Amino acid sequence: MTVKGKVPLDRAISKRGLASRKDANELVKAGKVLIDGKVIRRTDFMVVPETMNIEIVGQALPKFEPRLIVFHKPKSCTVTTADEKNRKTIYHYLPDINIKMISVGRLDFATSGLLFLTNVNKLMDFLTDPKNKIERTYLVTVRGLVSAETCTAIEQGIEEHRDFLQAKKVVIRKASQKETHLVVTLSEGKNREIRRLFLHFNHEVTQLKRVSFGNFELDVEVGLYREVAFSELVEK
């Protein structure tokens, strides 16, 4: 069972960049890791890395510095540290970003737009927890003419393979027999939800871009990022 805000000890050590998770596992089992001055030999011991004092053989890990960045993810790259098909990943565009930072949710290979990365687990949990209903807004282009009735049906939701898929709001920007441009707002991000919703009504999504997440709007050029001051979270 996952405890929100906490991670296993070996993962906490690797997140700080001091050792790989495999090496961290061996350090813990060898009794070389202390939590608040006490030796812990369980790698699955749950810790809050932002607040607990973690030491290895008497030396404290580097001071934790919370970070949150807004990144404009390009199309045709994965939100992973490495890709089994040898495709480009987001870290190709983020060479100075510690790969231990966590992406807040994911955008699929063909989707572009706003992506958060952070090293604060509690923040990631809050932003992705469905009960918080944090809105995400997307610009969507699909094949064919989307009717007002289809938009209403998507807002009402559909059942697909035991998943309930639903958009909070669907607005048509421009429409023709060839394609339709829309603005779609979600309050929960299920896997490929927008693509699946429109495909259910025989409209293939050809372009998909996330332009906002909560009160944050996409405000950096493609492939670039900016640091977010935590005071911005309070203000927004």
DOBA-737359 format. One record per residue (C-alpha): residue number from 1; residue in three letters; x, y, z. Coordinates in nm, 4 decimals, padded with zeros to 6 digits. Example, Ala and Ser with C-alpha at 12.3 -4.5 7.8 and 13.67 -1.06 7.14 Angstrom:
2
{resi = 1 | resn = ALA | X = 01.2300 | Y = -00.4500 | Z = 00.7800}
{resi = 2 | resn = SER | X = 01.3670 | Y = -00.1060 | Z = 00.7140}
This chain:
236
{resi = 1 | resn = MET | X = 00.0000 | Y = 00.0000 | Z = 00.0000}
{resi = 2 | resn = THR | X = 00.1313 | Y = 00.3431 | Z = -00.0930}
{resi = 3 | resn = VAL | X = 00.1409 | Y = 00.6055 | Z = 00.1803}
{resi = 4 | resn = LYS | X = 00.0978 | Y = 00.9529 | Z = 00.0344}
{resi = 5 | resn = GLY | X = 00.4008 | Y = 01.1726 | Z = 00.0843}
{resi = 6 | resn = LYS | X = 00.6215 | Y = 00.8754 | Z = 00.1663}
{resi = 7 | resn = VAL | X = 00.8489 | Y = 00.6589 | Z = -00.0492}
{resi = 8 | resn = PRO | X = 01.0572 | Y = 00.3459 | Z = 00.0198}
{resi = 9 | resn = LEU | X = 01.3974 | Y = 00.4185 | Z = 00.1720}
{resi = 10 | resn = ASP | X = 01.6002 | Y = 00.2895 | Z = -00.1233}
{resi = 11 | resn = ARG | X = 01.4000 | Y = 00.5091 | Z = -00.3591}
{resi = 12 | resn = ALA | X = 01.4487 | Y = 00.8128 | Z = -00.1342}
{resi = 13 | resn = ILE | X = 01.8258 | Y = 00.7638 | Z = -00.1466}
{resi = 14 | resn = SER | X = 01.8295 | Y = 00.7272 | Z = -00.5255}
{resi = 15 | resn = LYS | X = 01.6055 | Y = 01.0323 | Z = -00.5642}
{resi = 16 | resn = ARG | X = 01.8706 | Y = 01.2383 | Z = -00.3872}
{resi = 17 | resn = GLY | X = 02.1193 | Y = 01.1232 | Z = -00.6507}
{resi = 18 | resn = LEU | X = 02.3633 | Y = 00.9717 | Z = -00.4022}
{resi = 19 | resn = ALA | X = 02.3362 | Y = 00.6141 | Z = -00.5261}
{resi = 20 | resn = SER | X = 02.1419 | Y = 00.4067 | Z = -00.7757}
{resi = 21 | resn = ARG | X = 01.8414 | Y = 00.2280 | Z = -00.6332}
{resi = 22 | resn = LYS | X = 02.0280 | Y = -00.1027 | Z = -00.6573}
{resi = 23 | resn = ASP | X = 02.3283 | Y = 00.0369 | Z = -00.4660}
{resi = 24 | resn = ALA | X = 02.0965 | Y = 00.2034 | Z = -00.2160}
{resi = 25 | resn = ASN | X = 01.9314 | Y = -00.1312 | Z = -00.1570}
{resi = 26 | resn = GLU | X = 02.2694 | Y = -00.2875 | Z = -00.0708}
{resi = 27 | resn = LEU | X = 02.3666 | Y = 00.0046 | Z = 00.1572}
{resi = 28 | resn = VAL | X = 02.0440 | Y = -00.0330 | Z = 00.3534}
{resi = 29 | resn = LYS | X = 02.0839 | Y = -00.4096 | Z = 00.3937}
{resi = 30 | resn = ALA | X = 02.4455 | Y = -00.3588 | Z = 00.5078}
{resi = 31 | resn = GLY | X = 02.3267 | Y = -00.1341 | Z = 00.7904}
{resi = 32 | resn = LYS | X = 02.4972 | Y = 00.1756 | Z = 00.6490}
{resi = 33 | resn = VAL | X = 02.1872 | Y = 00.3919 | Z = 00.6366}
{resi = 34 | resn = LEU | X = 02.0522 | Y = 00.5889 | Z = 00.9307}
{resi = 35 | resn = ILE | X = 01.7169 | Y = 00.7623 | Z = 00.9619}
{resi = 36 | resn = ASP | X = 01.7151 | Y = 01.0335 | Z = 01.2287}
{resi = 37 | resn = GLY | X = 02.0207 | Y = 00.8644 | Z = 01.3818}
{resi = 38 | resn = LYS | X = 01.8768 | Y = 00.5120 | Z = 01.3821}
{resi = 39 | resn = VAL | X = 02.0053 | Y = 00.2283 | Z = 01.1591}
{resi = 40 | resn = ILE | X = 01.7349 | Y = 00.1009 | Z = 00.9256}
{resi = 41 | resn = ARG | X = 01.7893 | Y = -00.2268 | Z = 00.7396}
{resi = 42 | resn = ARG | X = 01.4561 | Y = -00.2477 | Z = 00.5556}
{resi = 43 | resn = THR | X = 01.4636 | Y = -00.1158 | Z = 00.1999}
{resi = 44 | resn = ASP | X = 01.0829 | Y = -00.0849 | Z = 00.2019}
{resi = 45 | resn = PHE | X = 01.0880 | Y = 00.1341 | Z = 00.5144}
{resi = 46 | resn = MET | X = 00.8698 | Y = 00.4322 | Z = 00.4253}
{resi = 47 | resn = VAL | X = 01.0201 | Y = 00.7785 | Z = 00.4641}
{resi = 48 | resn = VAL | X = 00.9347 | Y = 01.1391 | Z = 00.3866}
{resi = 49 | resn = PRO | X = 01.2542 | Y = 01.2418 | Z = 00.2022}
{resi = 50 | resn = GLU | X = 01.1782 | Y = 01.6132 | Z = 00.2340}
{resi = 51 | resn = THR | X = 01.1707 | Y = 01.6116 | Z = 00.6157}
{resi = 52 | resn = MET | X = 01.3577 | Y = 01.3080 | Z = 00.7521}
{resi = 53 | resn = ASN | X = 01.7324 | Y = 01.3182 | Z = 00.8224}
{resi = 54 | resn = ILE | X = 01.8856 | Y = 01.0445 | Z = 00.6067}
{resi = 55 | resn = GLU | X = 02.2530 | Y = 00.9597 | Z = 00.6545}
{resi = 56 | resn = ILE | X = 02.4870 | Y = 00.7143 | Z = 00.4862}
{resi = 57 | resn = VAL | X = 02.7897 | Y = 00.5934 | Z = 00.6859}
{resi = 58 | resn = GLY | X = 02.7787 | Y = 00.9065 | Z = 00.8962}
{resi = 59 | resn = GLN | X = 02.7411 | Y = 01.1584 | Z = 00.6166}
{resi = 60 | resn = ALA | X = 02.4145 | Y = 01.3400 | Z = 00.5550}
{resi = 61 | resn = LEU | X = 02.2702 | Y = 01.3367 | Z = 00.2077}
{resi = 62 | resn = PRO | X = 02.2695 | Y = 01.6650 | Z = 00.0169}
{resi = 63 | resn = LYS | X = 02.0143 | Y = 01.9137 | Z = 00.1433}
{resi = 64 | resn = PHE | X = 01.6774 | Y = 01.8656 | Z = -00.0216}
{resi = 65 | resn = GLU | X = 01.5797 | Y = 02.1536 | Z = -00.2485}
{resi = 66 | resn = PRO | X = 01.2182 | Y = 02.1368 | Z = -00.3667}
{resi = 67 | resn = ARG | X = 01.1737 | Y = 02.2064 | Z = -00.7362}
{resi = 68 | resn = LEU | X = 00.8864 | Y = 02.2419 | Z = -00.9764}
{resi = 69 | resn = ILE | X = 00.9251 | Y = 02.3235 | Z = -01.3442}
{resi = 70 | resn = VAL | X = 00.6822 | Y = 02.3905 | Z = -01.6272}
{resi = 71 | resn = PHE | X = 00.8060 | Y = 02.2306 | Z = -01.9484}
{resi = 72 | resn = HIS | X = 00.6676 | Y = 02.2690 | Z = -02.2989}
{resi = 73 | resn = LYS | X = 00.6845 | Y = 01.9109 | Z = -02.4229}
{resi = 74 | resn = PRO | X = 00.7310 | Y = 01.8774 | Z = -02.7989}
{resi = 75 | resn = LYS | X = 00.5517 | Y = 01.6135 | Z = -03.0037}
{resi = 76 | resn = SER | X = 00.7334 | Y = 01.2902 | Z = -03.0844}
{resi = 77 | resn = CYS | X = 00.9124 | Y = 01.2331 | Z = -02.7556}
{resi = 78 | resn = THR | X = 00.8352 | Y = 01.0151 | Z = -02.4545}
{resi = 79 | resn = VAL | X = 00.7923 | Y = 01.1109 | Z = -02.0908}
{resi = 80 | resn = THR | X = 01.0493 | Y = 00.8562 | Z = -01.9719}
{resi = 81 | resn = THR | X = 01.4176 | Y = 00.8495 | Z = -01.8821}
{resi = 82 | resn = ALA | X = 01.4851 | Y = 00.5928 | Z = -02.1559}
{resi = 83 | resn = ASP | X = 01.2764 | Y = 00.4459 | Z = -02.4362}
{resi = 84 | resn = GLU | X = 01.2838 | Y = 00.0800 | Z = -02.5397}
{resi = 85 | resn = LYS | X = 01.2329 | Y = 00.1826 | Z = -02.9028}
{resi = 86 | resn = ASN | X = 01.5211 | Y = 00.4296 | Z = -02.8774}
{resi = 87 | resn = ARG | X = 01.2908 | Y = 00.7232 | Z = -02.9360}
{resi = 88 | resn = LYS | X = 01.3730 | Y = 01.0713 | Z = -02.8120}
{resi = 89 | resn = THR | X = 01.2692 | Y = 01.1426 | Z = -02.4511}
{resi = 90 | resn = ILE | X = 01.1895 | Y = 01.4701 | Z = -02.2768}
{resi = 91 | resn = TYR | X = 01.5374 | Y = 01.4621 | Z = -02.1191}
{resi = 92 | resn = HIS | X = 01.6879 | Y = 01.5280 | Z = -02.4613}
{resi = 93 | resn = TYR | X = 01.5467 | Y = 01.8775 | Z = -02.4116}
{resi = 94 | resn = LEU | X = 01.6311 | Y = 01.8904 | Z = -02.0398}
{resi = 95 | resn = PRO | X = 02.0038 | Y = 01.8085 | Z = -02.0153}
{resi = 96 | resn = ASP | X = 02.0467 | Y = 02.0148 | Z = -01.6983}
{resi = 97 | resn = ILE | X = 01.7472 | Y = 01.8637 | Z = -01.5181}
{resi = 98 | resn = ASN | X = 01.8044 | Y = 01.5829 | Z = -01.2679}
{resi = 99 | resn = ILE | X = 01.6279 | Y = 01.2774 | Z = -01.4083}
{resi = 100 | resn = LYS | X = 01.5151 | Y = 01.1940 | Z = -01.0553}
{resi = 101 | resn = MET | X = 01.2463 | Y = 01.4584 | Z = -01.0919}
{resi = 102 | resn = ILE | X = 00.9007 | Y = 01.3109 | Z = -01.1426}
{resi = 103 | resn = SER | X = 00.6669 | Y = 01.4016 | Z = -01.4257}
{resi = 104 | resn = VAL | X = 00.3251 | Y = 01.4989 | Z = -01.2956}
{resi = 105 | resn = GLY | X = 00.1074 | Y = 01.2771 | Z = -01.5073}
{resi = 106 | resn = ARG | X = 00.2099 | Y = 01.1963 | Z = -01.8622}
{resi = 107 | resn = LEU | X = 00.1603 | Y = 01.3170 | Z = -02.2146}
{resi = 108 | resn = ASP | X = 00.1766 | Y = 01.0478 | Z = -02.4800}
{resi = 109 | resn = PHE | X = 00.4330 | Y = 01.0387 | Z = -02.7587}
{resi = 110 | resn = ALA | X = 00.2248 | Y = 01.2406 | Z = -03.0050}
{resi = 111 | resn = THR | X = 00.0897 | Y = 01.4952 | Z = -02.7546}
{resi = 112 | resn = SER | X = 00.2584 | Y = 01.8276 | Z = -02.6855}
{resi = 113 | resn = GLY | X = 00.2130 | Y = 02.0998 | Z = -02.4278}
{resi = 114 | resn = LEU | X = 00.2378 | Y = 02.1764 | Z = -02.0599}
{resi = 115 | resn = LEU | X = 00.4094 | Y = 01.9182 | Z = -01.8410}
{resi = 116 | resn = PHE | X = 00.5065 | Y = 01.9634 | Z = -01.4763}
{resi = 117 | resn = LEU | X = 00.8165 | Y = 01.7983 | Z = -01.3307}
{resi = 118 | resn = THR | X = 00.8888 | Y = 01.8014 | Z = -00.9571}
{resi = 119 | resn = ASN | X = 01.0868 | Y = 01.6272 | Z = -00.6844}
{resi = 120 | resn = VAL | X = 00.8140 | Y = 01.6791 | Z = -00.4227}
{resi = 121 | resn = ASN | X = 00.6031 | Y = 01.3654 | Z = -00.3905}
{resi = 122 | resn = LYS | X = 00.3229 | Y = 01.5328 | Z = -00.1957}
{resi = 123 | resn = LEU | X = 00.2806 | Y = 01.7909 | Z = -00.4685}
{resi = 124 | resn = MET | X = 00.2661 | Y = 01.5234 | Z = -00.7376}
{resi = 125 | resn = ASP | X = 00.0062 | Y = 01.3329 | Z = -00.5343}
{resi = 126 | resn = PHE | X = -00.2062 | Y = 01.6443 | Z = -00.4910}
{resi = 127 | resn = LEU | X = -00.1935 | Y = 01.7462 | Z = -00.8564}
{resi = 128 | resn = THR | X = -00.2815 | Y = 01.3984 | Z = -00.9859}
{resi = 129 | resn = ASP | X = -00.5346 | Y = 01.2865 | Z = -00.7228}
{resi = 130 | resn = PRO | X = -00.8736 | Y = 01.2576 | Z = -00.9019}
{resi = 131 | resn = LYS | X = -01.0625 | Y = 01.3783 | Z = -00.5950}
{resi = 132 | resn = ASN | X = -00.8995 | Y = 01.7227 | Z = -00.6296}
{resi = 133 | resn = LYS | X = -01.0480 | Y = 01.7614 | Z = -00.9801}
{resi = 134 | resn = ILE | X = -00.7692 | Y = 01.9862 | Z = -01.1054}
{resi = 135 | resn = GLU | X = -00.8616 | Y = 02.0933 | Z = -01.4559}
{resi = 136 | resn = ARG | X = -00.6454 | Y = 02.0419 | Z = -01.7644}
{resi = 137 | resn = THR | X = -00.7274 | Y = 02.2203 | Z = -02.0893}
{resi = 138 | resn = TYR | X = -00.6330 | Y = 02.0942 | Z = -02.4360}
{resi = 139 | resn = LEU | X = -00.6456 | Y = 02.2201 | Z = -02.7925}
{resi = 140 | resn = VAL | X = -00.7721 | Y = 01.9305 | Z = -03.0013}
{resi = 141 | resn = THR | X = -00.7987 | Y = 01.8667 | Z = -03.3743}
{resi = 142 | resn = VAL | X = -00.9942 | Y = 01.5647 | Z = -03.4982}
{resi = 143 | resn = ARG | X = -01.0909 | Y = 01.4210 | Z = -03.8353}
{resi = 144 | resn = GLY | X = -01.4427 | Y = 01.4918 | Z = -03.9555}
{resi = 145 | resn = LEU | X = -01.7245 | Y = 01.7202 | Z = -03.8491}
{resi = 146 | resn = VAL | X = -01.8015 | Y = 01.6952 | Z = -03.4766}
{resi = 147 | resn = SER | X = -02.1636 | Y = 01.7693 | Z = -03.3945}
{resi = 148 | resn = ALA | X = -02.2990 | Y = 01.9549 | Z = -03.0931}
{resi = 149 | resn = GLU | X = -02.4685 | Y = 01.6285 | Z = -02.9928}
{resi = 150 | resn = THR | X = -02.1317 | Y = 01.4509 | Z = -02.9837}
{resi = 151 | resn = CYS | X = -01.9870 | Y = 01.7260 | Z = -02.7648}
{resi = 152 | resn = THR | X = -02.2790 | Y = 01.6858 | Z = -02.5234}
{resi = 153 | resn = ALA | X = -02.2341 | Y = 01.3079 | Z = -02.5176}
{resi = 154 | resn = ILE | X = -01.8635 | Y = 01.3462 | Z = -02.4392}
{resi = 155 | resn = GLU | X = -01.9493 | Y = 01.5825 | Z = -02.1532}
{resi = 156 | resn = GLN | X = -02.1999 | Y = 01.3280 | Z = -02.0203}
{resi = 157 | resn = GLY | X = -01.9369 | Y = 01.0537 | Z = -02.0412}
{resi = 158 | resn = ILE | X = -01.9072 | Y = 00.7033 | Z = -02.1831}
{resi = 159 | resn = GLU | X = -01.8189 | Y = 00.3577 | Z = -02.0526}
{resi = 160 | resn = GLU | X = -01.5233 | Y = 00.1891 | Z = -02.2222}
{resi = 161 | resn = HIS | X = -01.3554 | Y = -00.1302 | Z = -02.1032}
{resi = 162 | resn = ARG | X = -01.4696 | Y = -00.0678 | Z = -01.7439}
{resi = 163 | resn = ASP | X = -01.3440 | Y = 00.2909 | Z = -01.7574}
{resi = 164 | resn = PHE | X = -01.5760 | Y = 00.5886 | Z = -01.7310}
{resi = 165 | resn = LEU | X = -01.4425 | Y = 00.8543 | Z = -01.9667}
{resi = 166 | resn = GLN | X = -01.5707 | Y = 01.2103 | Z = -01.9521}
{resi = 167 | resn = ALA | X = -01.4746 | Y = 01.5655 | Z = -02.0426}
{resi = 168 | resn = LYS | X = -01.5886 | Y = 01.8482 | Z = -01.8199}
{resi = 169 | resn = LYS | X = -01.6331 | Y = 02.0842 | Z = -02.1149}
{resi = 170 | resn = VAL | X = -01.6073 | Y = 02.0582 | Z = -02.4944}
{resi = 171 | resn = VAL | X = -01.6169 | Y = 02.3709 | Z = -02.7107}
{resi = 172 | resn = ILE | X = -01.6002 | Y = 02.3749 | Z = -03.0913}
{resi = 173 | resn = ARG | X = -01.3666 | Y = 02.6467 | Z = -03.2217}
{resi = 174 | resn = LYS | X = -01.3892 | Y = 02.5742 | Z = -03.5944}
{resi = 175 | resn = ALA | X = -01.5510 | Y = 02.2946 | Z = -03.7903}
{resi = 176 | resn = SER | X = -01.5685 | Y = 02.1586 | Z = -04.1433}
{resi = 177 | resn = GLN | X = -01.6404 | Y = 01.8247 | Z = -04.3054}
{resi = 178 | resn = LYS | X = -01.2659 | Y = 01.7604 | Z = -04.3144}
{resi = 179 | resn = GLU | X = -01.1743 | Y = 01.8374 | Z = -03.9508}
{resi = 180 | resn = THR | X = -01.2884 | Y = 02.0025 | Z = -03.6299}
{resi = 181 | resn = HIS | X = -01.0880 | Y = 02.2152 | Z = -03.3869}
{resi = 182 | resn = LEU | X = -01.1971 | Y = 02.2098 | Z = -03.0231}
{resi = 183 | resn = VAL | X = -01.1064 | Y = 02.3147 | Z = -02.6704}
{resi = 184 | resn = VAL | X = -01.1502 | Y = 02.0268 | Z = -02.4252}
{resi = 185 | resn = THR | X = -01.1275 | Y = 02.0483 | Z = -02.0478}
{resi = 186 | resn = LEU | X = -01.0723 | Y = 01.7448 | Z = -01.8256}
{resi = 187 | resn = SER | X = -01.0960 | Y = 01.7302 | Z = -01.4472}
{resi = 188 | resn = GLU | X = -00.9263 | Y = 01.3907 | Z = -01.4301}
{resi = 189 | resn = GLY | X = -00.6551 | Y = 01.2620 | Z = -01.6600}
{resi = 190 | resn = LYS | X = -00.7082 | Y = 00.8985 | Z = -01.7532}
{resi = 191 | resn = ASN | X = -00.4767 | Y = 00.7283 | Z = -02.0011}
{resi = 192 | resn = ARG | X = -00.5306 | Y = 00.8704 | Z = -02.3534}
{resi = 193 | resn = GLU | X = -00.8743 | Y = 00.9882 | Z = -02.2413}
{resi = 194 | resn = ILE | X = -00.9364 | Y = 01.2525 | Z = -02.5081}
{resi = 195 | resn = ARG | X = -00.8217 | Y = 01.0271 | Z = -02.7899}
{resi = 196 | resn = ARG | X = -01.0453 | Y = 00.7460 | Z = -02.6645}
{resi = 197 | resn = LEU | X = -01.3473 | Y = 00.9734 | Z = -02.6182}
{resi = 198 | resn = PHE | X = -01.3407 | Y = 01.1052 | Z = -02.9737}
{resi = 199 | resn = LEU | X = -01.2528 | Y = 00.7691 | Z = -03.1281}
{resi = 200 | resn = HIS | X = -01.5652 | Y = 00.6284 | Z = -02.9615}
{resi = 201 | resn = PHE | X = -01.7591 | Y = 00.8658 | Z = -03.1891}
{resi = 202 | resn = ASN | X = -01.5434 | Y = 00.7800 | Z = -03.4927}
{resi = 203 | resn = HIS | X = -01.3284 | Y = 01.0938 | Z = -03.4815}
{resi = 204 | resn = GLU | X = -00.9537 | Y = 01.0321 | Z = -03.4828}
{resi = 205 | resn = VAL | X = -00.7487 | Y = 01.2901 | Z = -03.2922}
{resi = 206 | resn = THR | X = -00.4764 | Y = 01.4267 | Z = -03.5203}
{resi = 207 | resn = GLN | X = -00.3364 | Y = 01.6979 | Z = -03.2932}
{resi = 208 | resn = LEU | X = -00.3456 | Y = 01.7307 | Z = -02.9166}
{resi = 209 | resn = LYS | X = -00.1821 | Y = 01.9981 | Z = -02.7037}
{resi = 210 | resn = ARG | X = -00.2230 | Y = 02.0698 | Z = -02.3316}
{resi = 211 | resn = VAL | X = -00.2328 | Y = 02.4456 | Z = -02.2773}
{resi = 212 | resn = SER | X = -00.3155 | Y = 02.4674 | Z = -01.9073}
{resi = 213 | resn = PHE | X = -00.2982 | Y = 02.2631 | Z = -01.5865}
{resi = 214 | resn = GLY | X = -00.4907 | Y = 02.4083 | Z = -01.2933}
{resi = 215 | resn = ASN | X = -00.4251 | Y = 02.7832 | Z = -01.2944}
{resi = 216 | resn = PHE | X = -00.0967 | Y = 02.7473 | Z = -01.4829}
{resi = 217 | resn = GLU | X = -00.0964 | Y = 02.8269 | Z = -01.8526}
{resi = 218 | resn = LEU | X = 00.1613 | Y = 02.7205 | Z = -02.1093}
{resi = 219 | resn = ASP | X = 00.3927 | Y = 03.0212 | Z = -02.1175}
{resi = 220 | resn = VAL | X = 00.7239 | Y = 02.8877 | Z = -02.2531}
{resi = 221 | resn = GLU | X = 00.8379 | Y = 02.8034 | Z = -02.6054}
{resi = 222 | resn = VAL | X = 00.8379 | Y = 02.4435 | Z = -02.7256}
{resi = 223 | resn = GLY | X = 01.1270 | Y = 02.2405 | Z = -02.5825}
{resi = 224 | resn = LEU | X = 01.1974 | Y = 02.4963 | Z = -02.3077}
{resi = 225 | resn = TYR | X = 01.1062 | Y = 02.5170 | Z = -01.9398}
{resi = 226 | resn = ARG | X = 01.0891 | Y = 02.7597 | Z = -01.6506}
{resi = 227 | resn = GLU | X = 01.1286 | Y = 02.7152 | Z = -01.2768}
{resi = 228 | resn = VAL | X = 00.8167 | Y = 02.7727 | Z = -01.0699}
{resi = 229 | resn = ALA | X = 00.8600 | Y = 02.9464 | Z = -00.7360}
{resi = 230 | resn = PHE | X = 00.6547 | Y = 02.7672 | Z = -00.4728}
{resi = 231 | resn = SER | X = 00.5053 | Y = 03.1029 | Z = -00.3804}
{resi = 232 | resn = GLU | X = 00.3314 | Y = 03.0890 | Z = -00.7197}
{resi = 233 | resn = LEU | X = 00.1389 | Y = 02.7835 | Z = -00.6039}
{resi = 234 | resn = VAL | X = 00.0048 | Y = 02.9797 | Z = -00.3087}
{resi = 235 | resn = GLU | X = -00.0787 | Y = 03.2827 | Z = -00.5206}
{resi = 236 | resn = LYS | X = -00.2574 | Y = 03.0727 | Z = -00.7824}
